[in-house]
Amino acid sequence: MRKWLLILFLIPLVFIACNRNKIVKIERDITITPKNSVTRLAIDSLQMEQYIANQKLTDSAAQYLRNFYNSRNFQYAWLGEKGLTEQARVFYQLNKDYVDNFRDSSLLDVDLDKKMELLMREDTTFKKSDSSLNNLELKLTSHFFNYVAAAYEGKVNPEVIQWHIPRKKLSAVVLLDSLMANKNVKAEEWEPVNQQYRQLKKELEKYYTIQKEGDWKAIPLGSQKKYQLGDTGLTVSLVKQRLQLLGDTSLKDSLPTFDAKLKTAVKNTQQQYGLRSTGTIDAALLKELNAPLQQRIEKMLINLERMRWMPVMPGGKSILVNIPEYQLHIIEDHKQVSNMGIVVGKAANKTVIFSNKLRNIVFSPYWNIPASIVRAEILPAMRQNRNYLRSKNMEQIGTSNGLPMIRQKPGDNNSLGRVKFLFPNSYDIYFHDTPAKSLFAEEKRAFSHGCIRLAQPVKLADYLLADQPEWTPEKIAKAMKSTKEIWVTLKKPVPVFITYFTAWVDPNGRLNFRDDIYGHDQKMAEQLFLATR
């Protein structure tokens, strides 16, 4: 096992998920009797206390263990008279898959693993409880809580990358109860993860398989700078093989001829990496196709960690922004219905990762220029040109902390364009139009001071006001040409999530990768894979 995998030992796992709230003691449920219990095997309470002492569990961890067995009147959960319960088998396989996929040695208990492997293979019956069975039962419960903390809550503190979206609420105790309540439980239905997580994990497994086979060599560009429809060459053949290896089922041969099917496949692949969809094999495409497998695997692991943090997405309308993708997605009932290009903050003015609710649309807005921009850009320009404010359609409306308060009046040259969308937050970030339309033609679009510029602001306004029939397209167009601000309050606020994912599976089932434009991946990698950094 590689050394960097051992970093996961550095983060304590003992009942992390259970320590967030005050623990309420649960009294023993004496209504459960040998006649109505699931199993006649039961834990001796004194032996449980001895286990707690031997394992040196924290007070909270010990109380959660007591509560779980009090609620069952101390009957076993993982072991029955006929051996392992179905829930135990499901949990063991989940734990095994997690250790294999995430190389998390902190969840690899060699002694427990040997016992479980033996019980999984052989038909076993237990007539009565004994100390060894008690310890195995209690160890499985303890291990379950540790597993939940690692596999579903995440191991890196989101504040490492200033991730301010509230994390999903998760109770390890409730999860354990739900697992025990389902006799025919299916892991994919029980796991508290979203569909995106499941899809990306499958891609991770595929990349591990490719890595194990060891057939991954750099594809040379050859004598030509690019290859297009009709060209031939070894590079063409190798690209076909690489795309097939990565899962493209549309290609059936590896002949060195650039045909129409390859052009379509190349266009699709370019979209997966955020490149211009030209259908041409060039240096930019080969750079992505030649990226080391371990680099791709680590990027997927980093993004799976982020996906553990995401709260459950609400039903109805919502908006999701993915900063590295330079895209805004409109979601309805968990399905993407539309999207548009965006411009995000440059590296020096990073767009913040957070969530809130969009409540207002402002047509023909003023731009109240932030003090930092006034100090760094406006004041020097005013000193050089006494008519600078007038030339930029700006005006001074007062002073604050010794600085002039400057705003730009509504108009075609207003930096916010003709409309902005507000979801109140302390970061002063919002969506807005822009007169600089040419920037949307760029592949990399990190140019703003932190706010998010929209390629199709009218489209978003039409969508958000669809349930307010008085706001017809004609009225919206007129409001966007006004010389005064016009505020509109939405009937129902729309949740907004501004996220940062550099690997994900899109609605077409294709694995996507993007550049780490703010260095957030690197910061997470330093914690997840510290031993090799």
C-alpha positions in Angstrom: 0.0 0.0 0.0 1.4 3.4 -1.0 2.7 5.6 1.8 0.4 8.5 1.0 -2.6 6.4 1.8 -1.6 6.3 5.4 -2.3 10.0 5.8 -5.9 9.0 6.5 -4.6 7.6 9.8 -3.9 11.2 10.8 -7.5 12.2 11.1 -9.3 10.7 14.2 -12.4 8.8 13.2 -13.8 7.5 16.4 -17.4 8.5 16.2 -16.8 11.9 14.5 -20.3 11.9 13.1 -21.7 11.5 16.6 -20.0 14.3 18.5 -21.7 17.3 17.1 -24.8 17.3 19.2 -25.5 16.8 22.9 -26.1 13.1 23.6 -29.4 12.2 25.2 -29.3 8.9 27.1 -31.7 6.3 25.8 -33.2 4.0 28.4 -33.2 0.2 27.9 -36.2 -1.0 25.9 -37.5 -3.9 28.0 -40.5 -4.5 25.7 -38.0 -6.5 23.6 -38.0 -10.0 25.0 -36.6 -13.4 23.9 -40.0 -14.2 22.4 -40.3 -11.2 20.1 -36.6 -10.4 19.5 -34.8 -10.9 16.2 -32.2 -13.1 17.8 -31.7 -14.7 21.2 -28.1 -13.7 21.2 -27.6 -10.8 23.6 -24.7 -8.8 24.9 -23.7 -8.8 28.6 -23.9 -5.2 29.7 -20.8 -5.7 32.0 -18.8 -7.1 29.0 -19.9 -4.0 27.0 -18.5 -1.7 29.7 -15.3 -3.8 29.7 -15.1 -3.3 25.9 -15.6 0.4 26.3 -12.8 0.6 28.9 -10.4 -1.6 26.9 -10.9 0.4 23.7 -10.6 3.7 25.6 -13.7 5.1 23.9 -14.5 8.8 24.5 -17.5 9.5 26.7 -19.7 10.4 23.7 -18.6 7.3 21.7 -19.3 5.1 24.7 -22.8 6.7 25.2 -23.7 6.1 21.6 -22.7 2.5 21.9 -24.8 2.1 25.1 -27.8 3.9 23.5 -27.8 1.7 20.4 -27.8 -1.5 22.5 -30.3 -0.1 25.1 -32.7 0.5 22.3 -32.4 -3.2 21.3 -32.5 -4.5 24.9 -28.9 -5.6 24.2 -29.8 -8.1 21.5 -27.1 -8.6 18.8 -27.3 -6.6 15.5 -24.7 -8.2 13.3 -24.8 -11.8 14.4 -27.7 -14.2 14.6 -28.0 -17.9 15.5 -27.3 -18.8 11.8 -24.2 -16.6 11.5 -23.8 -13.2 10.0 -26.9 -11.2 9.4 -27.6 -9.9 5.9 -26.9 -6.4 7.2 -23.5 -7.5 8.4 -22.7 -8.9 5.0 -23.8 -5.7 3.3 -21.7 -3.5 5.6 -18.6 -5.7 5.3 -18.8 -5.4 1.5 -19.3 -1.7 1.7 -16.3 -1.3 4.0 -14.2 -3.6 1.8 -15.1 -1.6 -1.4 -14.4 1.7 0.4 -10.9 0.6 1.5 -10.2 -0.7 -2.1 -11.5 2.4 -3.8 -10.1 5.1 -1.5 -7.1 3.2 -0.2 -8.1 4.2 3.3 -6.0 2.1 5.6 -7.6 3.6 8.7 -10.6 1.4 8.0 -8.6 -1.7 7.4 -8.8 -3.7 10.7 -6.8 -6.9 9.9 -8.1 -8.9 12.8 -11.7 -8.0 12.1 -11.1 -8.6 8.4 -9.9 -12.2 9.0 -12.9 -13.0 11.2 -15.4 -11.6 8.7 -13.8 -13.3 5.8 -14.1 -16.6 7.6 -17.8 -16.0 8.5 -18.6 -14.9 5.0 -17.3 -18.1 3.5 -18.5 -20.7 5.9 -21.9 -21.7 7.2 -21.8 -20.9 10.9 -24.3 -21.3 13.8 -24.1 -19.7 17.2 -26.1 -21.3 20.1 -25.3 -18.8 22.8 -23.3 -15.6 23.4 -19.8 -15.7 24.7 -17.0 -13.1 25.2 -15.5 -13.6 21.7 -18.9 -13.1 20.1 -19.6 -10.1 22.2 -16.3 -8.4 21.2 -17.0 -9.1 17.5 -20.5 -7.7 17.8 -19.3 -4.6 19.6 -16.3 -4.1 17.3 -18.6 -4.2 14.2 -20.8 -1.5 15.7 -17.8 0.7 16.6 -16.4 0.1 13.1 -19.7 1.1 11.5 -19.6 4.5 13.2 -16.0 5.0 12.1 -16.9 4.0 8.6 -19.8 6.5 8.4 -17.5 9.3 9.5 -15.0 8.5 6.8 -17.1 7.4 3.9 -20.1 9.8 4.1 -19.0 12.9 6.0 -15.5 13.4 4.6 -12.0 13.6 6.1 -11.0 17.2 5.1 -12.4 20.3 6.7 -14.2 22.3 4.0 -12.7 25.5 5.4 -9.4 24.4 3.9 -10.8 25.8 0.6 -13.2 28.3 2.1 -16.2 26.1 1.2 -19.1 27.8 2.9 -22.0 25.7 1.7 -23.5 24.1 4.8 -22.7 20.4 5.0 -25.4 17.8 4.8 -26.8 16.7 8.1 -25.9 13.1 8.9 -26.6 10.9 11.9 -24.6 7.7 12.2 -27.0 6.3 14.7 -30.0 6.9 12.4 -28.1 5.3 9.6 -27.3 2.3 11.7 -30.9 2.0 12.8 -32.1 2.2 9.1 -29.6 -0.5 8.1 -30.8 -2.8 10.8 -34.5 -2.2 9.9 -34.0 -3.4 6.4 -33.7 -7.2 6.0 -33.2 -7.2 2.3 -31.1 -4.1 2.2 -29.4 -3.1 -1.1 -26.2 -1.0 -0.6 -26.9 1.3 -3.5 -30.3 2.2 -2.1 -29.2 2.5 1.5 -26.0 4.6 1.1 -26.5 8.3 2.0 -24.8 9.6 -1.2 -26.1 11.4 -4.2 -26.2 10.2 -7.8 -23.2 12.3 -8.8 -21.1 10.5 -6.1 -22.2 7.1 -7.3 -21.4 7.9 -10.9 -17.9 9.4 -10.2 -17.1 6.4 -8.0 -17.8 4.1 -10.9 -15.4 6.1 -13.0 -12.8 5.9 -10.3 -13.1 2.1 -10.3 -12.6 2.1 -14.1 -9.5 4.1 -13.8 -8.1 1.8 -11.2 -8.7 -1.1 -13.6 -6.9 0.7 -16.4 -4.0 1.5 -14.0 -3.7 -2.1 -13.0 -3.5 -3.3 -16.6 -0.6 -0.9 -17.0 -1.2 0.0 -20.7 -0.9 3.8 -20.5 1.7 5.5 -22.6 1.9 9.1 -23.9 0.5 9.6 -27.4 2.9 11.6 -29.6 1.6 14.4 -31.7 3.9 13.3 -34.6 5.1 15.4 -37.4 1.8 17.2 -37.8 0.6 20.0 -35.5 -3.0 18.7 -35.8 -5.0 15.9 -37.4 -8.4 16.4 -38.9 -11.0 14.5 -41.0 -9.2 12.6 -43.8 -5.7 12.6 -42.3 -3.8 9.4 -41.5 -1.1 8.5 -39.1 0.0 6.6 -36.0 -1.3 9.4 -33.7 -4.8 8.9 -35.2 -4.7 5.2 -34.4 -3.4 5.7 -30.9 -6.1 8.3 -30.1 -8.8 5.8 -31.3 -7.3 3.2 -28.9 -7.1 5.7 -26.0 -10.8 6.8 -26.4 -11.9 3.2 -26.6 -9.9 2.4 -23.4 -11.6 5.3 -21.7 -15.0 4.0 -22.6 -16.0 5.4 -26.0 -18.2 2.7 -27.6 -18.8 4.5 -30.8 -15.4 3.6 -32.2 -15.0 0.1 -33.5 -11.5 0.1 -35.0 -8.0 1.4 -34.5 -7.2 2.1 -38.1 -4.9 5.1 -38.7 -7.6 6.9 -40.7 -9.4 10.0 -39.3 -13.0 9.2 -40.2 -16.3 10.9 -39.4 -16.9 8.7 -36.3 -13.6 9.8 -34.8 -14.4 13.4 -35.5 -17.6 13.1 -33.5 -15.7 11.2 -30.7 -13.0 13.9 -30.6 -15.6 16.7 -30.3 -17.3 14.9 -27.4 -13.9 14.3 -25.7 -12.9 18.0 -26.1 -16.2 18.9 -24.3 -15.2 16.6 -21.5 -12.1 18.6 -20.9 -13.5 22.1 -21.4 -11.8 22.6 -24.8 -13.2 24.1 -27.9 -15.2 21.4 -29.7 -13.3 21.5 -33.0 -13.2 17.8 -33.8 -9.4 18.2 -34.4 -6.6 16.3 -32.7 -4.1 18.9 -31.5 -1.6 19.4 -28.7 -4.3 20.6 -26.2 -6.3 17.4 -26.6 -3.3 15.2 -26.4 -2.2 17.0 -23.2 -5.5 15.9 -21.6 -5.4 12.4 -23.0 -1.8 11.9 -21.8 -2.4 13.1 -18.2 -1.0 10.5 -15.8 -3.5 8.1 -14.5 -2.5 8.6 -10.9 -3.1 12.4 -11.4 -6.6 11.7 -12.7 -7.3 9.2 -9.8 -6.3 11.7 -7.2 -8.5 14.4 -8.8 -11.5 12.1 -8.6 -10.7 11.3 -5.0 -10.6 15.0 -4.2 -13.9 15.7 -5.9 -15.6 12.7 -4.2 -14.5 14.2 -0.9 -16.3 17.4 -2.0 -19.4 15.5 -3.0 -19.6 14.1 0.6 -20.0 17.7 1.8 -22.8 18.6 -0.5 -26.3 18.9 1.2 -29.3 17.2 -0.3 -30.4 19.3 -3.3 -33.9 20.7 -2.9 -36.8 19.8 -5.2 -38.3 22.4 -7.5 -36.1 25.1 -9.1 -32.5 25.7 -8.1 -29.3 27.1 -9.7 -25.9 25.5 -9.5 -22.7 27.2 -10.6 -19.5 25.2 -11.1 -16.6 27.7 -11.0 -13.9 25.6 -12.8 -16.5 24.7 -15.5 -17.4 28.3 -16.2 -21.0 27.2 -16.3 -24.3 28.0 -14.6 -26.9 25.1 -14.5 -30.6 25.5 -14.0 -32.0 22.5 -12.1 -35.6 21.5 -11.8 -36.5 18.5 -9.5 -32.9 17.3 -9.6 -32.7 17.4 -13.4 -30.7 19.9 -15.5 -33.0 21.8 -17.8 -30.7 24.5 -19.1 -27.2 26.0 -18.7 -25.2 29.0 -19.8 -21.6 30.2 -19.9 -20.3 32.4 -17.1 -17.2 34.6 -16.2 -15.9 34.0 -12.7 -13.4 35.8 -10.4 -9.8 35.8 -11.4 -7.2 34.1 -9.1 -6.6 37.4 -7.2 -10.4 37.8 -6.7 -11.7 34.3 -6.2 -15.4 33.7 -6.4 -16.5 32.4 -3.1 -18.0 28.9 -2.6 -21.3 29.3 -0.8 -25.1 28.9 -1.0 -28.1 31.2 -0.5 -31.4 32.0 -2.1 -32.0 34.3 -5.1 -34.7 36.7 -4.1 -34.5 39.8 -6.3 -33.9 40.8 -9.9 -32.7 44.4 -10.5 -33.2 45.8 -14.0 -31.1 48.7 -15.2 -29.0 48.6 -12.0 -26.6 51.1 -10.5 -23.1 49.6 -9.9 -22.0 50.6 -6.4 -18.3 50.3 -6.9 -16.5 48.4 -4.0 -14.1 50.4 -1.9 -11.2 48.2 -3.0 -11.8 49.0 -6.7 -12.3 52.7 -5.9 -8.9 52.7 -4.1 -7.0 50.6 -6.6 -8.5 51.7 -9.9 -10.9 54.7 -9.7 -8.9 57.1 -7.6 -5.7 56.8 -9.8 -7.8 57.4 -12.9 -9.6 60.4 -11.3 -6.2 62.0 -10.5 -5.1 61.6 -14.1 -8.4 62.8 -15.7 -10.7 65.2 -13.9 -13.5 64.2 -16.2 -13.0 60.5 -15.6 -16.3 59.9 -13.7 -18.4 61.7 -16.3 -16.7 59.8 -19.2 -17.6 56.5 -17.5 -21.2 57.5 -16.6 -20.2 57.5 -12.9 -21.1 59.8 -10.0 -19.9 60.4 -6.4 -22.7 60.0 -3.9 -20.8 60.6 -0.6 -17.7 59.5 1.3 -17.0 56.6 3.6 -13.8 56.1 5.7 -12.1 58.8 3.8 -12.9 57.3 0.4 -15.4 58.7 -2.2 -18.4 56.5 -2.7 -18.7 56.0 -6.4 -21.5 54.4 -8.4 -22.0 53.9 -12.1 -25.4 54.9 -13.5 -27.6 52.6 -15.6 -26.7 52.4 -19.2 -25.2 50.3 -22.0 -21.7 50.7 -20.6 -22.5 49.9 -17.0 -20.2 47.2 -15.8 -23.2 45.2 -14.5 -24.9 45.4 -17.9 -28.6 45.7 -17.9 -29.7 43.3 -15.1 -28.4 41.8 -11.9 -29.7 38.9 -9.7 -29.3 39.1 -6.0 -29.0 36.4 -3.3 -28.0 38.4 -0.2 -24.6 37.4 1.2 -21.7 38.8 3.1 -19.3 38.3 0.2 -21.0 40.8 -2.1 -21.3 38.3 -4.9 -24.2 38.2 -7.4 -25.0 37.3 -11.0 -25.1 40.1 -13.6 -25.1 41.0 -17.2 -21.9 42.5 -18.8 -21.1 44.7 -21.8 -17.9 42.7 -22.3 -19.6 40.0 -24.3 -16.4 38.9 -26.1 -15.0 37.2 -23.0 -17.6 34.4 -23.3 -15.7 33.2 -26.4 -12.7 32.4 -24.3 -12.1 28.8 -23.0 -10.8 30.0 -19.6 -13.1 32.7 -18.2 -11.7 33.9 -14.9 -11.7 37.7 -15.4 -14.1 39.3 -12.9 -13.5 40.8 -9.4 -15.5 37.9 -7.9 -19.1 38.3 -9.1 -20.4 36.0 -11.8 -21.1 37.4 -15.2 -23.8 35.7 -17.3 -23.7 35.0 -21.0 -27.5 34.9 -21.3 -29.0 37.1 -18.5 -32.3 37.7 -20.3 -32.8 33.9 -20.5 -32.3 33.6 -16.7 -34.7 36.6 -16.1 -37.4 35.0 -18.3 -37.0 31.7 -16.5 -37.2 33.1 -13.0 -40.2 35.3 -13.8 -42.1 32.6 -15.7 -44.6 32.3 -12.8 -45.2 36.1 -12.7 -47.2 36.6 -15.9 -47.2 40.4 -15.6 -43.5 40.2 -16.5 -43.8 39.5 -20.2 -40.7 39.4 -22.4 -41.6 42.8 -23.7 -41.8 44.3 -20.2 -38.5 42.7 -19.3 -36.9 44.2 -22.4 -38.3 47.6 -21.5 -37.1 47.4 -17.9 -33.6 46.6 -19.2 -33.5 49.9 -21.1 -34.7 52.1 -18.2 -32.6 55.0 -16.8 -33.6 54.1 -13.3 -33.3 50.9 -11.2 -36.3 48.6 -11.2 -36.5 46.0 -8.5 -38.5 42.8 -8.7 -39.0 40.3 -5.9 -39.5 36.7 -6.9 -42.6 35.0 -5.6 -40.6 32.1 -4.4 -36.8 32.4 -3.7 -34.6 30.1 -5.7 -31.7 28.2 -4.0 -28.3 29.0 -5.4 -25.2 26.8 -5.0 -21.9 28.1 -6.1 -19.6 25.1 -6.1 -16.1 24.0 -7.1 -15.8 20.6 -8.9 -12.9 19.7 -11.2 -14.2 16.2 -11.9 -17.7 15.0 -12.3 -20.0 13.0 -14.6 -22.3 15.1 -16.8 -26.0 14.3 -17.7 -24.8 12.4 -20.8 -22.8 10.0 -18.5 -19.4 11.4 -19.6 -16.6 12.0 -17.2 -15.4 15.6 -17.1 -12.2 17.1 -15.9 -11.3 20.8 -15.5 -8.2 22.8 -14.4 -7.8 23.7 -10.7 -8.0 27.5 -11.4 -7.9 28.6 -7.7 -5.5 25.9 -6.4 -8.2 24.4 -4.2 -7.4 20.8 -5.4 -3.8 21.3 -4.4 -4.8 22.4 -0.9 -7.0 19.4 -0.4 -4.3 17.1 -1.9 -1.9 18.3 0.7 -4.2 16.9 3.4 -5.4 13.8 1.6 -2.1 12.7 0.2 0.3 14.5 2.5 2.9 11.7 2.7 3.9 12.2 -1.0 3.7 16.0 -1.1 
